[in-house]
Amino acid sequence: MSTARSTGAQASEPHAADSHDLIRVHGARENNLKDVSIEIPKRRLTVFTGVSGSGKSSLVFDTVAAESQRLINETYSAFVQGFMPSVARPDVDVLDGLTTAIIVDQQRMGADPRSTVGTATDTNAMLRILFSRLGLPHIGSAKAFSFNVASISGAGAVTVERAGKTVKEARSFSVTGGMCPRCEGRGSVSDIDLTQLYDDSKSLSEGAITVPGFTGDGWMTRIYAGSGFLDPDKPIRDYSEQELRDFLHREPTKVKVNGINLTYEGLIPKVQKSMLAKDREAMQPHIRAFVDRAVTFTACPDCGGTRLTAAARSSKIGGISIADACAMQISDLAEWVRGLDEPSVAPLLAALRQTLDSFVEIGLGYLSLERPAGTLSGGEAQRVKMIRHLGSSLTDVTYVFDEPSTGLHPHDIQRMNGLLLQLRDKGNTVLVVEHKPEVIAIADHVVDLGPGAGSAGGTVCYEGPLAGLRAAGTVTGRHLDDRAAVKKTVRPPTGKLPIRGATSHNLRDVDVDIPLGVLVVVTGVAGSGKSSLVHGSVPPGEDVVSVDQSPIRGSRRSNPATYTGLLEPIRKAFAKANGVKPALFSPNSEGACPTCNGAGVVYTDLAMMAGVATTCEDCEGRRFDASVLEYHFGGKDISEVLAMPVTEAEAFFATGDARTPAAHRILTRLADVGLGYVSLGQPLTTLSGGERQRLKLATHMGDKGGIYVLDEPTTGLHLADVEQLLGLLDRLVDSGKSVIVVEHHQAVMAHADWIIDLGPGAGHDGGRIVFEGTPAELVAARSTLTAEHLAAYVGA
């Protein structure tokens, strides 16, 4: 046996496989990127920064991560690809050195009422198996503990072929599920206030039904009046028991009204199907106002809000049922599981412990597994998605994060930074889109995009180590070490909003007076009870304008003009100037190009391959019929107006022939929030998270109200944009409004007139007011976690 010896020269040569240590991007043109070419080091932590709308997400998510996922999908057979969403290849010349990408974004988790933190992280699945094995009394398989599985049974005769003969056999089956039959696993039941549905002193012909859409002479009311079940001239309070049952609860029945066959249905099921089946956010404003008025959701009386049957709640391990376990704070549940020692389910207990410990490690130990997934904030949803990756044994993976510091107190950001470094140190490439200096500080490599936003961005301004960024003179470099000073003089309050005995979620009988006429910042660690205090205790009314974190919904047909209501006065102005209908000036209505139906592009479906979108040849992407573009207003056609950026449109509609005060007011608000560069017809799907947040803020600024409640308005904002936001908040307060902001950003805290700090911890360790006073008093006292971080920030 001979042994080959390598020479010293050969030993020093690197292996060919080790030379692939970069992700190369050349000629990226996705969205607003302008032929971007960069090299991203692998197995390092790279932070992408730049003003909101500069192209960070276009480069990281829409180019690098999208191509990685597309290439992985292509490894499956054509049959499997047919069931998967098809992803088009990004607009880029070369993408080289990609690894498998795992995207952890801020997309809210599904708001389905049956989706909870436990079901979204598979923790409930493990608990169900645990209780089906160890729970006493034993009630069945894991399905018996699931609130998504209903109990069903059936029996009957089946026909089977056996040895050439047809034989009939009796068969029966049963499935024992854990779903509460009354609320169907939702945990709450809807109760409709009948006084909001009809006026019982009137008859149907007098317009008794007060539900939106049921006008006195409309078809809906005519069906009830002409059905034959009811007397249209009798007041509803005089109905017999049978008539009232037919009016409110009758099952769908075929009737003939004025010679037309129609379906009659009781008013309550009609309202439930037409209005309550929709997501509240997707409703039209007048329908949403009616639903809020007429419907109350209360905990299910049968299951007490646990969603489970009595049998599922009766099976216990050491006196704890699965409902008790899901209601526990996760940090307490982790302790309880750690105390279980049963060799027969040891692998299951180990996996469950690891998942629950991950919740605590990532700073979500204050949640409970029964918490509906739709109620999590964007930052909480992102961290819940991170949980399944923390204990992963995979290496050489590209992890892509979208502002992981969102919704985190400066104290929690340190913990998040540790997790990002932990993922990198296992040999993974970590790409982070981020604005916070605390996260940028841990980067091995920084890519700064800009110099501006939208069409003024899309180029790489700096690429290299963090030290070079400070000296680079870019917008980010100049603002990286900015520190807002604590206000020396604060505005005096003009009144107060008293809150007494607040107990929502984890609040502990909180009494507090929120000053009015000033800028109030409510702060505290994640899970300390800030949103519970503000959203749960500030009474929603006509005087309160609430801007929460719920994302803007909109298709590629939606744009800033349609979302803000700006298109309405513009269409009316065009119609009046030309003596035609306003509907002609909408690409979603009569004015649409007939070839592309107003989309501007023609889509060709290629089955399991990515569909191809080509610019419409007839309208050349302008979305309107050629005849509509002959109508002008102020010397421009409608497509030219929608192509204008906000600043240009603001000047256009301010004076001269095109003066339109209603449009100018909306455009002024868009410019105030820093969206002057966005064009009016730009699809909402192309806007970044920060731009959508500001678009929503601009829309709500037009609402009439004296108190503004803003939930983390700095989400997605660059350090330079935060200064503009502070100026906007000051203008709101100076105009006589009261502004209450739930916020973690130290610059906003330093700028406040009054700070309310909750804590001291999260979950059941929080829910108390630990400080009230001015920012200067908070820094001087240094009595809370917030005070320590604010003092360090302002250099006190």
KOLLO-910757 format. One record per residue (C-alpha): residue number from 1; x, y, z; residue in one letter. Coordinates in steps of 0.2 Angstrom, whole numbers, plus 2048, in hexadecimal, padded with zeros to 3 digits. Layout:
BEGIN
    k  east  north   up  r
  NUM     X      Y    Z  a
...
//
This chain:
BEGIN
    k  east  north   up  r
    1   800    800  800  m
    2   808    811  7FB  s
    3   804    821  803  t
    4   804    831  7F8  a
    5   80D    83F  7FF  r
    6   808    851  7FB  s
    7   815    85E  7F9  t
    8   816    86E  803  g
    9   811    878  7F4  a
   10   802    86D  7F1  q
   11   7FC    86E  803  a
   12   7FC    881  803  s
   13   7F1    882  7F4  e
   14   7DF    885  7F9  p
   15   7D2    879  7F4  h
   16   7C7    87E  7E5  a
   17   7B7    87C  7F0  a
   18   7BD    889  7FC  d
   19   7BF    897  7EF  s
   20   7AC    89A  7EF  h
   21   7AB    8A6  7FD  d
   22   7A1    8B4  7F5  l
   23   78F    8B7  7EF  i
   24   791    8C1  7DF  r
   25   783    8CC  7D8  v
   26   786    8D5  7C8  h
   27   77A    8E0  7BF  g
   28   76B    8E0  7CB  a
   29   75D    8EA  7C4  r
   30   74E    8E4  7CF  e
   31   742    8F2  7D3  n
   32   74C    902  7D5  n
   33   75E    8FA  7D5  l
   34   769    902  7C8  k
   35   774    8F4  7C1  d
   36   77B    8F0  7D3  v
   37   78A    8E5  7D4  s
   38   791    8DF  7E5  i
   39   79A    8D1  7ED  e
   40   793    8CA  7FE  i
   41   79F    8C0  809  p
   42   798    8AF  80E  k
   43   798    8A9  820  r
   44   798    8BB  826  r
   45   78B    8C7  82C  l
   46   787    8D4  81F  t
   47   77B    8E3  823  v
   48   772    8EC  815  f
   49   76E    8FE  81A  t
   50   768    90E  811  g
   51   759    919  812  v
   52   747    912  811  s
   53   744    90E  7FE  g
   54   756    90E  7F9  s
   55   756    8FC  7F2  g
   56   75B    8F1  801  k
   57   74D    8E5  800  s
   58   74E    8E4  7ED  s
   59   760    8DF  7EE  l
   60   75F    8D3  7FD  v
   61   74D    8CB  7FB  f
   62   748    8CE  7E9  d
   63   759    8C9  7E2  t
   64   764    8BE  7EC  v
   65   757    8B5  7F7  a
   66   74A    8B4  7E9  a
   67   757    8AC  7DD  e
   68   75D    8A0  7EA  s
   69   74B    89A  7ED  q
   70   747    899  7DA  r
   71   757    88E  7D7  l
   72   752    882  7E5  i
   73   740    881  7DE  n
   74   747    87C  7CD  e
   75   74F    86C  7D5  t
   76   73E    865  7D7  y
   77   735    85C  7CA  s
   78   729    865  7BE  a
   79   71A    85C  7C6  f
   80   71F    863  7D8  v
   81   723    874  7D1  q
   82   712    875  7CA  g
   83   70B    876  7DC  f
   84   718    883  7E2  m
   85   717    896  7DF  p
   86   721    89A  7D0  s
   87   72F    8A8  7D2  v
   88   736    8B2  7C4  a
   89   748    8B3  7C2  r
   90   74E    8C4  7C9  p
   91   754    8D2  7BD  d
   92   766    8CF  7BF  v
   93   775    8CA  7B3  d
   94   77F    8BE  7BF  v
   95   77C    8B7  7D0  l
   96   78A    8AB  7D5  d
   97   78E    8A2  7E5  g
   98   77C    8A1  7EC  l
   99   778    895  7FB  t
  100   767    88F  801  t
  101   75E    89F  808  a
  102   753    89F  817  i
  103   748    8AF  817  i
  104   742    8B5  828  v
  105   738    8C4  824  d
  106   72B    8D0  82D  q
  107   71C    8CA  823  q
  108   70E    8C8  830  r
  109   709    8B6  834  m
  110   6F8    8B1  82E  g
  111   6EA    8B9  837  a
  112   6DF    8A9  836  d
  113   6D6    8A8  847  p
  114   6DC    896  849  r
  115   6EE    89A  847  s
  116   6F7    89D  857  t
  117   709    89E  85D  v
  118   709    88C  861  g
  119   702    886  850  t
  120   70E    891  846  a
  121   71E    88B  84F  t
  122   718    878  850  d
  123   719    879  863  t
  124   707    875  864  n
  125   70A    865  85A  a
  126   717    85F  866  m
  127   70C    863  875  l
  128   6FD    85A  86E  r
  129   708    84A  86C  i
  130   70E    84C  87E  l
  131   6FD    84D  885  f
  132   6F6    83E  87A  s
  133   704    833  882  r
  134   705    839  894  l
  135   6F4    842  897  g
  136   6E8    83A  8A3  l
  137   6DB    835  8A0  p
  138   6E0    82F  88F  h
  139   6D4    836  882  i
  140   6DB    832  871  g
  141   6E9    836  865  s
  142   6F1    847  862  a
  143   6E2    84C  858  k
  144   6D7    84C  867  a
  145   6E1    85B  86E  f
  146   6E0    865  85E  s
  147   6D4    874  85D  f
  148   6D5    873  849  n
  149   6CE    861  849  v
  150   6BB    85E  84C  a
  151   6B4    84E  853  s
  152   6AA    845  845  i
  153   6A3    834  843  s
  154   699    82B  836  g
  155   693    819  831  a
  156   68B    811  821  g
  157   68C    804  814  a
  158   69B    803  808  v
  159   69C    7F9  7F8  t
  160   6AC    7EF  7F5  v
  161   6B2    7E4  7E7  e
  162   6B9    7D3  7EE  r
  163   6BD    7C3  7E4  a
  164   6B2    7C9  7D6  g
  165   6A3    7CC  7E1  k
  166   69B    7DD  7E6  t
  167   69A    7DC  7F9  v
  168   691    7E9  805  k
  169   699    7EC  816  e
  170   695    7F7  825  a
  171   6A2    803  829  r
  172   6A4    810  836  s
  173   6B1    81D  83B  f
  174   6B4    82B  848  s
  175   6C1    838  84B  v
  176   6C3    840  85C  t
  177   6C8    852  85A  g
  178   6CC    85F  867  g
  179   6C2    86D  85E  m
  180   6B5    876  869  c
  181   6A5    873  860  p
  182   69D    884  864  r
  183   6AB    890  85F  c
  184   6B2    884  852  e
  185   6C4    886  859  g
  186   6C4    899  858  r
  187   6C3    89C  86B  g
  188   6B6    8AA  869  s
  189   6A4    8AC  863  v
  190   69C    8BB  85B  s
  191   68D    8C3  862  d
  192   683    8CE  857  i
  193   67A    8DD  85F  d
  194   669    8DC  856  l
  195   665    8EF  85A  t
  196   673    8F3  84D  q
  197   66B    8E8  840  l
  198   659    8EF  83F  y
  199   64E    8FC  847  d
  200   640    8F2  84F  d
  201   634    901  84F  s
  202   633    901  83C  k
  203   62D    8F5  82F  s
  204   637    8EE  820  l
  205   62F    8FA  814  s
  206   634    909  820  e
  207   646    903  81F  g
  208   648    8FA  82F  a
  209   658    8F1  82A  i
  210   667    8FC  82E  t
  211   675    8F0  828  v
  212   680    8F9  81A  p
  213   67A    8F4  809  g
  214   668    8F1  80F  f
  215   660    901  808  t
  216   64D    903  809  g
  217   64A    900  7F6  d
  218   659    8F5  7F3  g
  219   659    8E3  7EE  w
  220   65E    8DC  7FF  m
  221   64F    8E4  807  t
  222   643    8DF  7F9  r
  223   648    8CD  7FB  i
  224   642    8CE  80E  y
  225   633    8D8  80A  a
  226   62D    8CD  7FB  g
  227   632    8BC  802  s
  228   620    8B8  809  g
  229   627    8B4  81A  f
  230   626    8C5  821  l
  231   619    8D3  821  d
  232   622    8E2  819  p
  233   617    8EF  822  d
  234   618    8E8  833  k
  235   624    8EF  840  p
  236   631    8E2  845  i
  237   62D    8E4  857  r
  238   61C    8DD  853  d
  239   622    8CD  84A  y
  240   61D    8BC  851  s
  241   62A    8B0  857  e
  242   629    8A7  846  q
  243   62B    8B7  83C  e
  244   63A    8BD  847  l
  245   642    8AC  844  r
  246   63F    8AC  831  d
  247   646    8BE  831  f
  248   656    8BB  83B  l
  249   65A    8A9  83A  h
  250   652    8A0  82B  r
  251   65D    894  821  e
  252   660    898  80E  p
  253   64F    896  805  t
  254   64A    898  7F3  k
  255   63D    8A6  7F1  v
  256   635    8AF  7E2  k
  257   635    8C2  7E3  v
  258   62D    8CC  7D5  n
  259   62E    8BD  7CA  g
  260   641    8BA  7CD  i
  261   648    8AB  7D6  n
  262   653    8B0  7E5  l
  263   65A    8A9  7F5  t
  264   653    8AF  805  y
  265   65E    8AE  815  e
  266   65C    8B4  827  g
  267   664    8C5  82B  l
  268   671    8BE  837  i
  269   678    8B0  82C  p
  270   677    8BD  81D  k
  271   682    8C9  827  v
  272   68E    8BB  82E  q
  273   691    8B5  81C  k
  274   693    8C6  813  s
  275   69C    8D0  820  m
  276   6A3    8C5  82F  l
  277   6AB    8B9  824  a
  278   6B7    8C6  81D  k
  279   6C7    8CC  826  d
  280   6C4    8DC  82F  r
  281   6D2    8E5  826  e
  282   6CC    8E1  815  a
  283   6BB    8E9  818  m
  284   6B5    8F9  811  q
  285   6B6    907  81F  p
  286   6A3    908  821  h
  287   6A1    8F5  822  i
  288   6AF    8F4  82F  r
  289   6A6    902  839  a
  290   696    8F8  839  f
  291   69E    8E8  83E  v
  292   6A8    8F1  84C  d
  293   697    8F8  852  r
  294   68C    8E9  850  a
  295   697    8DA  854  v
  296   6A0    8D5  865  t
  297   6AC    8C7  866  f
  298   6AB    8BE  877  t
  299   6B4    8AF  87E  a
  300   6AB    89F  87A  c
  301   6A1    89A  889  p
  302   6A3    887  886  d
  303   6B6    886  885  c
  304   6BA    897  88E  g
  305   6C4    89D  87F  g
  306   6D0    88E  880  t
  307   6C9    887  86F  r
  308   6C9    875  876  l
  309   6BC    869  87A  t
  310   6B8    864  88C  a
  311   6C1    853  889  a
  312   6D1    85B  883  a
  313   6D1    866  892  r
  314   6CE    858  89E  s
  315   6DE    84E  89A  s
  316   6EC    854  8A5  k
  317   6FF    852  8A8  i
  318   703    856  8BA  g
  319   6F3    860  8BC  g
  320   6F6    86A  8AC  i
  321   6EB    869  89D  s
  322   6F0    86D  88B  i
  323   6E5    87D  88D  a
  324   6EF    882  89C  d
  325   700    87F  894  a
  326   6FB    889  885  c
  327   6F5    898  890  a
  328   705    898  89A  m
  329   713    8A5  896  q
  330   71F    89B  88C  i
  331   72E    89E  898  s
  332   723    896  8A6  d
  333   71E    888  89A  l
  334   730    884  896  a
  335   733    882  8A9  e
  336   724    876  8AA  w
  337   72A    86B  89B  v
  338   73C    86B  8A3  r
  339   734    863  8B2  g
  340   72D    854  8A8  l
  341   737    845  8A8  d
  342   730    836  89E  e
  343   73C    82B  895  p
  344   72E    825  889  s
  345   72C    836  881  v
  346   73E    83C  884  a
  347   742    842  872  p
  348   731    84C  871  l
  349   735    854  882  l
  350   747    859  87C  a
  351   740    861  86C  a
  352   732    86A  875  l
  353   73F    871  882  r
  354   74A    877  874  q
  355   73C    880  86B  t
  356   735    888  87B  l
  357   747    88D  880  d
  358   749    895  86F  s
  359   73A    8A0  873  f
  360   742    8A6  883  v
  361   753    8A8  87B  e
  362   74C    8B3  86D  i
  363   742    8BE  879  g
  364   731    8B7  877  l
  365   72F    8AE  887  g
  366   721    8BA  88C  y
  367   715    8B3  87E  l
  368   709    8A5  881  s
  369   706    897  874  l
  370   6F3    89B  873  e
  371   6F7    8AD  86D  r
  372   6EF    8AF  85C  p
  373   6FD    8B1  84E  a
  374   6F4    8C0  846  g
  375   6F6    8CA  856  t
  376   709    8C9  856  l
  377   713    8D9  850  s
  378   71E    8D9  841  g
  379   72E    8D7  84C  g
  380   726    8C9  857  e
  381   720    8BF  847  a
  382   732    8C0  840  q
  383   739    8BA  850  r
  384   72C    8AC  851  v
  385   732    8A6  840  k
  386   744    8A7  846  m
  387   741    89A  853  i
  388   741    88B  847  r
  389   752    890  841  h
  390   75B    892  852  l
  391   75E    880  856  g
  392   761    87B  843  s
  393   771    871  83F  s
  394   772    878  82E  l
  395   781    882  829  t
  396   787    88B  819  d
  397   775    892  818  v
  398   771    8A4  814  t
  399   765    8AC  821  y
  400   75C    8BC  81B  v
  401   755    8C7  828  f
  402   74A    8D6  826  d
  403   74D    8E3  834  e
  404   74D    8D6  842  p
  405   74E    8E4  84F  s
  406   73C    8EA  84B  t
  407   732    8EB  85A  g
  408   741    8E8  866  l
  409   746    8F3  874  h
  410   759    8F7  874  p
  411   75B    8EA  882  h
  412   754    8DC  877  d
  413   75E    8E2  868  i
  414   76E    8DC  871  q
  415   766    8CA  873  r
  416   761    8CA  860  m
  417   773    8CF  85B  n
  418   779    8C0  865  g
  419   76E    8B5  85B  l
  420   773    8BC  84A  l
  421   785    8B9  84F  l
  422   781    8A7  855  q
  423   77A    8A3  843  l
  424   789    8AB  83B  r
  425   796    8A1  846  d
  426   78E    891  841  k
  427   794    894  82F  g
  428   785    89D  828  n
  429   784    8AC  81D  t
  430   779    8B9  826  v
  431   771    8C7  81C  l
  432   768    8D5  826  v
  433   75E    8E4  81F  v
  434   75F    8F0  82E  e
  435   75F    902  833  h
  436   764    901  846  k
  437   776    906  84A  p
  438   777    8F9  857  e
  439   774    8EB  84A  v
  440   77F    8F3  83D  i
  441   78D    8F4  84A  a
  442   78F    8E1  84A  i
  443   790    8DF  837  a
  444   7A0    8D7  82F  d
  445   79B    8DF  81F  h
  446   790    8EE  81B  v
  447   787    8F2  80B  v
  448   780    904  80A  d
  449   773    908  7FC  l
  450   76D    919  7F7  g
  451   770    927  7F6  p
  452   75E    92B  7F6  g
  453   74D    921  7F5  a
  454   743    91B  7E7  g
  455   74A    921  7D6  s
  456   758    92A  7DF  a
  457   75E    91A  7E7  g
  458   763    909  7E1  g
  459   776    90B  7E1  t
  460   783    904  7ED  v
  461   78A    914  7F6  c
  462   796    90A  801  y
  463   79C    8F8  803  e
  464   7A8    8F2  810  g
  465   7AC    8F1  823  p
  466   7A2    8FC  82F  l
  467   7B1    907  833  a
  468   7B1    90D  821  g
  469   79F    911  821  l
  470   7A1    91F  82E  r
  471   7AE    927  823  a
  472   7A5    924  812  a
  473   79A    934  813  g
  474   78A    92B  80E  t
  475   779    92F  816  v
  476   77A    920  821  t
  477   78D    924  826  g
  478   788    935  82B  r
  479   77A    930  836  h
  480   781    921  83D  l
  481   788    92A  84D  d
  482   779    936  84E  d
  483   772    937  85F  r
  484   763    942  863  a
  485   765    94D  873  a
  486   758    94C  881  v
  487   74C    95A  880  k
  488   751    968  88C  k
  489   73F    970  88C  t
  490   72F    966  88A  v
  491   71E    96B  885  r
  492   711    96D  893  p
  493   702    962  892  p
  494   6F1    969  88E  t
  495   6E7    95B  896  g
  496   6E8    949  89B  k
  497   6E1    938  895  l
  498   6DE    92E  8A5  p
  499   6DF    91B  8A4  i
  500   6D9    911  8B4  r
  501   6DB    8FF  8B8  g
  502   6E2    8F9  8A7  a
  503   6E3    8E6  8A7  t
  504   6E4    8E2  895  s
  505   6F0    8D3  892  h
  506   6FE    8D4  89E  n
  507   6FA    8E6  8A5  l
  508   6F9    8E5  8B8  r
  509   6EB    8F1  8BD  d
  510   6F4    900  8B5  v
  511   6EF    912  8BA  d
  512   6F7    920  8AF  v
  513   6F3    931  8A9  d
  514   6F9    934  897  i
  515   6FC    946  894  p
  516   6F3    94E  885  l
  517   6FA    95C  879  g
  518   70C    955  87A  v
  519   716    947  872  l
  520   715    938  87E  v
  521   720    928  87B  v
  522   71B    918  883  v
  523   72A    90C  884  t
  524   731    8FC  88C  g
  525   738    8EB  887  v
  526   72F    8E1  87B  a
  527   720    8D9  883  g
  528   71F    8E5  892  s
  529   70D    8EB  88E  g
  530   70F    8FA  883  k
  531   703    8F6  875  s
  532   6F7    8EF  882  s
  533   6F7    8FF  88C  l
  534   6F5    90A  87D  v
  535   6EA    900  871  h
  536   6E0    8F8  87F  g
  537   6DD    907  88A  s
  538   6DC    916  87F  v
  539   6CA    916  87A  p
  540   6C8    915  867  p
  541   6BC    922  862  g
  542   6BA    930  855  e
  543   6C7    93B  85D  d
  544   6D5    92D  85D  v
  545   6DF    929  84D  v
  546   6E8    919  850  s
  547   6F6    913  844  v
  548   6FB    902  848  d
  549   708    8F6  840  q
  550   6FB    8EC  836  s
  551   703    8EB  824  p
  552   6FB    8F4  815  i
  553   6F2    8E8  80A  r
  554   6F2    8EB  7F7  g
  555   6F5    8E2  7E7  s
  556   6FF    8E8  7D8  r
  557   6F0    8F3  7D3  r
  558   6F1    8FD  7E3  s
  559   6FC    90C  7E4  n
  560   6FF    91B  7EF  p
  561   6F1    925  7E5  a
  562   6E4    917  7E8  t
  563   6E9    913  7FA  y
  564   6E9    925  800  t
  565   6D9    92A  7F7  g
  566   6E3    936  7EC  l
  567   6DC    92F  7DC  l
  568   6CA    934  7E0  e
  569   6CD    947  7DF  p
  570   6D9    945  7D0  i
  571   6CC    93B  7C6  r
  572   6BE    947  7CA  k
  573   6C9    956  7C5  a
  574   6CD    94D  7B4  f
  575   6BB    949  7B2  a
  576   6B5    95A  7B5  k
  577   6C2    962  7AA  a
  578   6BD    957  79B  n
  579   6AA    954  79E  g
  580   6AB    941  7A0  v
  581   6A9    934  7AD  k
  582   6B6    932  7BB  p
  583   6B6    91F  7B9  a
  584   6C0    922  7A9  l
  585   6CF    928  7B2  f
  586   6D1    918  7BC  s
  587   6DC    909  7B5  p
  588   6D1    8FD  7C0  n
  589   6C1    904  7B8  s
  590   6BA    90A  7A7  e
  591   6CB    912  7A2  g
  592   6D5    902  7A3  a
  593   6DF    8FD  793  c
  594   6D4    8EF  78C  p
  595   6E3    8E4  788  t
  596   6EB    8E3  799  c
  597   6DC    8E8  7A3  n
  598   6E5    8F6  7AB  g
  599   6F3    8EC  7B2  a
  600   700    8F4  7A6  g
  601   708    8E3  7A3  v
  602   702    8D3  79B  v
  603   705    8C3  7A5  y
  604   709    8B2  79C  t
  605   707    8A3  7A7  d
  606   714    896  7A4  l
  607   70D    888  7B0  a
  608   71B    883  7BC  m
  609   728    88F  7B4  m
  610   728    8A1  7BA  a
  611   71A    8AC  7B1  g
  612   720    8B9  7A5  v
  613   71A    8CB  7A6  a
  614   71C    8D6  796  t
  615   718    8E8  795  t
  616   707    8EB  78C  c
  617   70A    8F0  77A  e
  618   6FA    8F9  778  d
  619   6FB    905  787  c
  620   70F    904  789  e
  621   70D    901  79C  g
  622   702    910  79F  r
  623   6F3    906  7A4  r
  624   6E6    911  79C  f
  625   6DC    910  78B  d
  626   6E3    91B  77E  a
  627   6D3    925  77D  s
  628   6D4    92A  790  v
  629   6E6    931  78D  l
  630   6DF    93E  781  e
  631   6D7    947  790  y
  632   6E2    953  799  h
  633   6E2    95D  7A9  f
  634   6EF    96B  7AC  g
  635   6F7    965  79C  g
  636   6FA    953  7A1  k
  637   6F1    943  79F  d
  638   6EC    937  7AD  i
  639   6FB    92B  7AA  s
  640   707    93A  7AB  e
  641   700    93F  7BB  v
  642   701    92E  7C3  l
  643   714    92D  7BD  a
  644   718    93D  7C7  m
  645   721    93C  7D7  p
  646   718    943  7E7  v
  647   722    953  7E7  t
  648   71F    957  7D5  e
  649   70D    953  7D7  a
  650   70B    95E  7E6  e
  651   712    96D  7DC  a
  652   707    968  7CD  f
  653   6F6    968  7D7  f
  654   6FA    977  7E2  a
  655   6F8    985  7D5  t
  656   6F2    98A  7C4  g
  657   6E6    980  7B9  d
  658   6E9    970  7C2  a
  659   6E6    977  7D3  r
  660   6DD    969  7DD  t
  661   6DD    96D  7F0  p
  662   6D6    95B  7F5  a
  663   6E4    953  7EC  a
  664   6F1    95F  7F2  h
  665   6ED    95C  804  r
  666   6F0    949  802  i
  667   700    94C  7F9  l
  668   707    958  806  t
  669   704    94B  813  r
  670   70E    93E  808  l
  671   71C    94B  807  a
  672   71C    94E  81A  d
  673   71F    93C  81D  v
  674   72E    93B  811  g
  675   726    933  802  l
  676   729    941  7F6  g
  677   733    936  7EA  y
  678   725    928  7E8  v
  679   71B    929  7D8  s
  680   708    92A  7DA  l
  681   705    91A  7CF  g
  682   713    90F  7D6  q
  683   70C    8FE  7DB  p
  684   70B    8FC  7EE  l
  685   714    8EB  7EC  t
  686   724    8F4  7E7  t
  687   724    8FF  7F7  l
  688   730    8FA  805  s
  689   72A    8F7  817  g
  690   72F    908  81D  g
  691   726    911  80E  e
  692   716    907  811  r
  693   717    90C  824  q
  694   718    91F  81F  r
  695   70B    91D  812  l
  696   6FF    917  81F  k
  697   704    925  82B  l
  698   701    932  81D  a
  699   6F0    92B  81A  t
  700   6EB    92B  82C  h
  701   6F1    93D  82F  m
  702   6E2    942  825  g
  703   6D6    93A  831  d
  704   6CD    946  83D  k
  705   6D3    943  84F  g
  706   6DB    94C  85D  g
  707   6E6    93D  864  i
  708   6F2    934  859  y
  709   6F7    922  85E  v
  710   706    91C  854  l
  711   70E    90A  857  d
  712   720    90A  853  e
  713   720    917  844  p
  714   733    915  842  t
  715   732    904  83C  t
  716   73B    902  82B  g
  717   742    914  82D  l
  718   754    919  82A  h
  719   75D    924  837  l
  720   75B    933  82B  a
  721   748    930  829  d
  722   746    92F  83C  v
  723   74A    942  83D  e
  724   73D    946  830  q
  725   730    93B  83A  l
  726   734    945  84A  l
  727   731    955  841  g
  728   720    94E  83B  l
  729   71C    949  84D  l
  730   721    95B  853  d
  731   716    963  846  r
  732   707    958  84B  l
  733   709    95D  85D  v
  734   70B    96F  859  d
  735   6FB    96F  84F  s
  736   6F2    96A  85F  g
  737   6F2    957  85E  k
  738   6F6    94B  86B  s
  739   703    93E  865  v
  740   706    92D  86F  i
  741   714    923  867  v
  742   718    911  86C  v
  743   72B    910  868  e
  744   73C    909  86C  h
  745   747    915  862  h
  746   751    91F  86D  q
  747   750    92F  862  a
  748   73D    92F  864  v
  749   73F    92C  877  m
  750   74B    93B  878  a
  751   73F    946  86E  h
  752   730    942  879  a
  753   728    94E  885  d
  754   722    940  890  w
  755   728    92E  892  i
  756   71E    920  899  i
  757   729    911  89C  d
  758   721    8FF  89F  l
  759   72A    8F0  8A6  g
  760   735    8EB  8AF  p
  761   735    8DC  8A4  g
  762   72A    8D3  897  a
  763   71A    8C8  899  g
  764   715    8C6  8AC  h
  765   726    8CF  8B0  d
  766   71F    8DE  8A8  g
  767   70E    8E7  8A8  g
  768   713    8F5  8B4  r
  769   717    907  8B2  i
  770   729    909  8B7  v
  771   72C    91B  8B2  f
  772   722    92B  8AE  e
  773   72A    93B  8AA  g
  774   735    945  89E  t
  775   743    93D  894  p
  776   750    947  89E  a
  777   749    941  8AE  e
  778   749    92F  8A7  l
  779   75C    931  8A3  v
  780   760    938  8B4  a
  781   757    92B  8BD  a
  782   75E    91C  8B4  r
  783   752    911  8BD  s
  784   74C    906  8AE  t
  785   753    8FC  8A0  l
  786   74D    90A  894  t
  787   755    917  89E  a
  788   766    90E  89D  e
  789   765    90D  88A  h
  790   75F    91E  888  l
  791   76D    925  893  a
  792   77A    91C  889  a
  793   772    922  879  y
  794   772    934  87D  v
  795   784    932  885  g
  796   77E    938  897  a
//
